[in-house]
C-alpha cells in the first residue's frame, strides 16, 4: 500500500536533503538531525519522503536503481525500511539505509524486554552482502595470488552472509554475529542484555568494525543513513542508546559519512534530555552535540558553527 501524498514540510525536507548533501561532500563528517513533534504530525512520513528523494536522485529511479523508489506502509504503519525483495542486487549500492523502530512498551502483545537493534540486524545484513562482495572482489584484485588465502573465510561468509568483510572481520566477531542470528531464529535472545555484558560489547565492536570498513578508510566513501523512529520509547530499550553513543563517537573519530535521523515526540524529548538512567536517545544525541561543541571551542577560540553539531528540525 502506498503512503499518503506528501504535503507541506518542505523546509524540513530541504533541511534533511541539505544535511545529506553536506554528508557527501569531501571529508565531511557525520550529520545528526532530530525531528521533533507530537504524535501524528508527520515525522515518519517526512522520513519516507526523504528516502524517496534519495532513492530517485542519489540512486537511479525505478528498477535501474538498487533501492525501490518508496517505502510504503504495512497496514496502519508507515515503513521505515524497503522490502528486501524490491532491492536490485545486480547494481551497486549508492548509499546505505537502515531504519530502527523503537516499540511502544505500553502496547498489548508487546514482547517484554526485546531489543529493537537485535531485530534490526536482520534488516541490515542483506544490504551489507553486496557491499562486502564488492570489497572482497577489490581485495582479490589488489592482493593477486595471496588472495587465495582468503577463500576459506569467503566461503564461511557465504554460508552465514552479512557477517563482515574478509579483510577486517575477526573470528570472534563472526561468531558473535552468527550467535545473534541463531538466537533471532529460535527467539531465545530477547534483548542485548541477555547476551551478557561481554557479548554485548563484542556485538557493538563487530557493528562498529563493519561500519568503519564500509564508511571509513582511504577508498570510496559510502554515505549511510541510520533512522531511529519513535526515539521517545528508548527508555525501555537502553541497549540501543548505548550502542548509538558508541557508534556516533566512532563516526566522529573516523570522520565517517554517517547521517543519524531521529524522530521523537517533542514533550518527551525535553523530559528525557537529562535522563541518564536508563540511557535515552534524547540524552545521547544532546550529549554528543555538547561534546562536539566543546571540541570545536577547544580547536578555535570562537563560537562553533551550529551545523557542526546536532541540529533539530521542528515538524509540529
Phi and psi in degrees as a GROMACS rama.xvg file:
@    title "Ramachandran Plot"
@    xaxis  label "Phi"
@    yaxis  label "Psi"
@TYPE xy
-78.1595  150.081  UNK-2
-72.4173  166.695  UNK-3
-66.742  157.129  UNK-4
-57.8174  147.223  UNK-5
-87.984  117.408  UNK-6
-126.994  134.36  UNK-7
72.6515  -165.262  UNK-8
60.2427  21.7003  UNK-9
-63.8206  -40.8148  UNK-10
-60.9318  -41.1273  UNK-11
-67.5083  -38.8336  UNK-12
-63.711  -42.3366  UNK-13
-61.8783  -35.6621  UNK-14
-62.1429  -45.5058  UNK-15
-64.1057  -44.7378  UNK-16
-65.8775  -36.7706  UNK-17
-66.206  -37.5913  UNK-18
-64.8095  -39.7164  UNK-19
-67.0037  -41.3538  UNK-20
-60.9945  -40.9476  UNK-21
-65.6281  -37.1526  UNK-22
-58.7972  -37.2387  UNK-23
-83.5791  -8.01378  UNK-24
-67.4344  154.306  UNK-25
-61.0631  130.467  UNK-26
63.8707  15.8435  UNK-27
-74.9186  146.176  UNK-28
-98.2571  -166.831  UNK-29
-62.9056  155.947  UNK-30
-127.161  137.553  UNK-31
-128.624  126.005  UNK-32
-129.473  128.133  UNK-33
-110.247  126.113  UNK-34
-101.955  111.473  UNK-35
-111.048  127.41  UNK-36
-171.808  163.555  UNK-37
-75.1336  170.743  UNK-38
-59.4521  136.924  UNK-39
88.7094  5.38371  UNK-40
-95.335  8.13668  UNK-41
95.5126  21.4361  UNK-42
-65.3421  -49.6362  UNK-43
-68.372  -35.9516  UNK-44
-64.4396  -34.7708  UNK-45
-64.2325  -42.0514  UNK-46
-61.3596  -40.9673  UNK-47
-61.017  -41.2048  UNK-48
-69.1747  -35.951  UNK-49
-59.4702  -45.86  UNK-50
-58.8309  -45.4456  UNK-51
-58.9357  -42.3353  UNK-52
-63.2986  -40.9257  UNK-53
-69.012  -43.1443  UNK-54
-69.8748  -18.5675  UNK-55
-108.657  -6.3559  UNK-56
-124.528  -47.4707  UNK-57
-75.9658  -22.6111  UNK-58
-116.425  166.104  UNK-59
-76.3855  142.766  UNK-60
-74.7886  160.757  UNK-61
66.7545  -153.039  UNK-62
-71.2372  -10.3989  UNK-63
-76.4663  -17.7625  UNK-64
-99.2492  169.048  UNK-65
-73.6137  -45.9203  UNK-66
-91.0141  139.411  UNK-67
-62.638  157.759  UNK-68
-70.4151  -27.2617  UNK-69
-141.739  165.136  UNK-70
-96.0988  -36.0082  UNK-71
74.8068  -160.173  UNK-72
-143.063  160.761  UNK-73
-123.735  103.174  UNK-74
63.899  -123.61  UNK-75
-89.2636  -6.58377  UNK-76
-93.4105  131.062  UNK-77
-79.8316  128.221  UNK-78
-73.7701  147.814  UNK-79
-116.915  0.970882  UNK-80
-132.94  144.041  UNK-81
-74.491  159.967  UNK-82
-65.834  131.157  UNK-83
-59.159  -39.95  UNK-84
-66.6132  -16.2485  UNK-85
-88.7906  -5.63463  UNK-86
-84.443  145.323  UNK-87
-103.854  96.1416  UNK-88
-71.4533  -4.99844  UNK-89
-82.3299  -7.34063  UNK-90
-122.746  160.09  UNK-91
-64.3203  153.057  UNK-92
-86.8477  114.241  UNK-93
-78.6814  -26.8842  UNK-94
-156.244  159.179  UNK-95
-102.144  133.393  UNK-96
-124.505  128.004  UNK-97
-141.99  116.926  UNK-98
-106.211  134.527  UNK-99
-123.452  120.007  UNK-100
-102.767  122.227  UNK-101
-75.4514  142.019  UNK-102
-102.22  143.973  UNK-103
-72.5517  113.137  UNK-104
-67.9515  -11.7029  UNK-105
-88.3379  -6.27171  UNK-106
-73.1908  151.39  UNK-107
-71.1137  152.629  UNK-108
61.576  24.0236  UNK-109
-85.6185  139.628  UNK-110
-74.9125  114.386  UNK-111
-69.5226  132.428  UNK-112
82.4394  -3.13798  UNK-113
-74.0539  148.761  UNK-114
-107.415  132.705  UNK-115
-63.4588  -33.7323  UNK-116
-73.1994  -30.1368  UNK-117
-63.4095  -45.6913  UNK-118
-66.7977  -35.093  UNK-119
-69.8618  -20.7542  UNK-120
-59.5822  -36.6711  UNK-121
-67.7863  -21.8239  UNK-122
-81.7166  -37.2204  UNK-123
-72.3279  -43.9577  UNK-124
-57.3506  -44.1787  UNK-125
-59.8913  -27.024  UNK-126
-82.3925  -19.6838  UNK-127
-78.3892  -26.9455  UNK-128
-55.84  -51.9355  UNK-129
-63.54  -31.051  UNK-130
-67.7368  -43.9454  UNK-131
-64.5491  -40.9227  UNK-132
-61.0996  -42.6604  UNK-133
-64.1227  -41.5647  UNK-134
-64.4871  -40.1338  UNK-135
-66.0748  -37.7761  UNK-136
-63.5882  -41.9545  UNK-137
-64.5564  -39.7006  UNK-138
-60.7153  -41.5234  UNK-139
-64.7621  -40.222  UNK-140
-65.0246  -38.2866  UNK-141
-72.7746  -37.7641  UNK-142
-85.9665  -18.313  UNK-143
64.309  -129.731  UNK-144
-64.8231  -27.0056  UNK-145
-71.8891  -11.9679  UNK-146
-66.6127  -22.5627  UNK-147
-62.2459  -22.3519  UNK-148
-66.709  -19.4004  UNK-149
-93.1793  -1.93031  UNK-150
-62.7381  -38.8379  UNK-151
-62.7411  -43.1268  UNK-152
-68.5225  -37.7262  UNK-153
-59.1621  -40.5493  UNK-154
-63.0603  -43.3022  UNK-155
-62.5197  -40.123  UNK-156
-67.4746  -27.4817  UNK-157
-73.6401  -34.328  UNK-158
-69.0662  -44.7995  UNK-159
-116.426  85.5536  UNK-160
-69.2174  168.604  UNK-161
68.571  16.0524  UNK-162
-83.5689  -29.5994  UNK-163
154.52  -179.368  UNK-164
-92.2598  153.729  UNK-165
-66.391  -25.3148  UNK-166
-84.5183  -25.1436  UNK-167
-120.909  -24.4778  UNK-168
-80.7979  119.941  UNK-169
-77.7981  162.319  UNK-170
-59.3191  -40.0836  UNK-171
-69.1952  -41.0483  UNK-172
-61.6734  -39.0176  UNK-173
-60.0826  -43.4661  UNK-174
-65.4214  -38.1845  UNK-175
-65.6839  -46.3687  UNK-176
-64.4579  -37.3345  UNK-177
-64.3588  -40.4045  UNK-178
-61.5329  -45.0984  UNK-179
-63.8928  -40.4186  UNK-180
-60.3317  -44.5552  UNK-181
-64.2624  -40.6043  UNK-182
-69.8265  -31.8639  UNK-183
-65.3714  -35.1299  UNK-184
-67.7546  -42.5391  UNK-185
-98.8938  3.72744  UNK-186
64.8788  20.979  UNK-187
-75.8863  -33.4054  UNK-188
-84.4067  113.741  UNK-189
-100.972  -19.3978  UNK-190
-158.093  164.612  UNK-191
-64.3031  -28.0285  UNK-192
-61.6674  -30.7776  UNK-193
-68.4503  -18.4422  UNK-194
-75.1687  -17.8805  UNK-195
92.0141  156.423  UNK-196
-62.1323  -44.1979  UNK-197
-64.2307  -42.5986  UNK-198
-67.142  -37.5651  UNK-199
-61.27  -42.7514  UNK-200
-63.074  -43.5162  UNK-201
-68.4559  -34.856  UNK-202
-63.2435  -46.3315  UNK-203
-61.7882  -40.7795  UNK-204
-59.9656  -42.8806  UNK-205
-64.3844  -43.2896  UNK-206
-62.4888  -46.1056  UNK-207
-66.0615  -37.4729  UNK-208
-62.405  -42.4147  UNK-209
-67.8433  -41.3117  UNK-210
-63.7279  -37.7807  UNK-211
-63.4985  -39.0905  UNK-212
-66.5145  -39.6859  UNK-213
-82.465  -34.9229  UNK-214
-101.718  -23.1086  UNK-215
-103.685  -156.381  UNK-216
83.5645  -178.576  UNK-217
-93.4576  -8.0903  UNK-218
-84.0623  -159.82  UNK-219
-66.1113  129.458  UNK-220
-85.7489  131.482  UNK-221
-100.41  115.286  UNK-222
-65.1166  143.318  UNK-223
-135.187  137.891  UNK-224
-117.783  122.595  UNK-225
-109.744  118.865  UNK-226
-106.181  127.149  UNK-227
-114.644  107.79  UNK-228
-95.1405  138.468  UNK-229
61.941  51.8002  UNK-230
-63.1977  -14.8344  UNK-231
-65.6767  -16.4781  UNK-232
-91.1245  6.43446  UNK-233
-65.9036  -24.2318  UNK-234
-57.3614  -25.8382  UNK-235
-82.9189  -4.2388  UNK-236
-142.668  65.131  UNK-237
-66.3301  -18.0101  UNK-238
-58.5633  -39.0803  UNK-239
-64.9951  -42.9456  UNK-240
-62.0149  -38.8301  UNK-241
-64.2294  -45.2899  UNK-242
-68.851  -37.7856  UNK-243
-59.5878  -41.8408  UNK-244
-60.4699  -46.026  UNK-245
-65.2658  -39.3911  UNK-246
-65.9895  -42.8949  UNK-247
-66.7462  -40.5389  UNK-248
-55.9716  -48.5556  UNK-249
-64.8102  -35.9255  UNK-250
-65.1028  -43.3851  UNK-251
-70.1795  -38.2447  UNK-252
-63.4127  -41.0161  UNK-253
-93.6459  0.592663  UNK-254
56.2177  45.9181  UNK-255
-76.2694  150.383  UNK-256
-82.3335  67.2937  UNK-257
-111.714  127.569  UNK-258
-113.565  123.548  UNK-259
-107.12  123.74  UNK-260
-117.994  123.144  UNK-261
-118.134  129.988  UNK-262
-101.632  140.369  UNK-263
-157.747  138.783  UNK-264
-64.1147  137.195  UNK-265
-68.7916  -44.157  UNK-266
-62.5637  -42.9581  UNK-267
-67.4324  -29.9798  UNK-268
-58.1818  -47.0553  UNK-269
-69.317  -34.2184  UNK-270
-68.0217  -41.8707  UNK-271
-87.3169  -5.45914  UNK-272
-59.8225  -31.6627  UNK-273
-108.295  11.4705  UNK-274
-88.4342  116.857  UNK-275
-104.328  -21.3581  UNK-276
-131.687  110.56  UNK-277
-74.2949  165.505  UNK-278
-62.6749  143.014  UNK-279
-126.813  157.708  UNK-280
-65.1026  -40.4446  UNK-281
-60.6328  -47.3836  UNK-282
-62.8743  -41.4554  UNK-283
-61.4951  -46.4042  UNK-284
-64.0861  -46.3982  UNK-285
-69.2271  -34.8544  UNK-286
-63.6254  -41.9011  UNK-287
-64.8912  -41.6258  UNK-288
-61.8063  -43.4887  UNK-289
-64.627  -39.1907  UNK-290
-63.9618  -42.3138  UNK-291
-69.556  -36.1141  UNK-292
-63.4468  -42.065  UNK-293
-65.973  -36.5702  UNK-294
-65.0006  -39.0322  UNK-295
-63.8285  -39.728  UNK-296
-66.1531  -33.8083  UNK-297
-68.4569  -34.0626  UNK-298
-79.8994  -30.6282  UNK-299
-145.226  129.775  UNK-300
-79.2059  62.6244  UNK-301
-151.59  166.168  UNK-302
-66.5689  129.596  UNK-303
-70.2608  153.185  UNK-304
-64.2611  121.891  UNK-305
-61.4747  -23.5872  UNK-306
-74.4233  -12.0109  UNK-307
-76.6582  -18.1041  UNK-308
-109.427  -164.926  UNK-309
-68.6908  144.812  UNK-310
-121.444  151.385  UNK-311
-123.277  129.175  UNK-312
-109.273  122.034  UNK-313
-81.6844  127.54  UNK-314
-116.083  1.08678  UNK-315
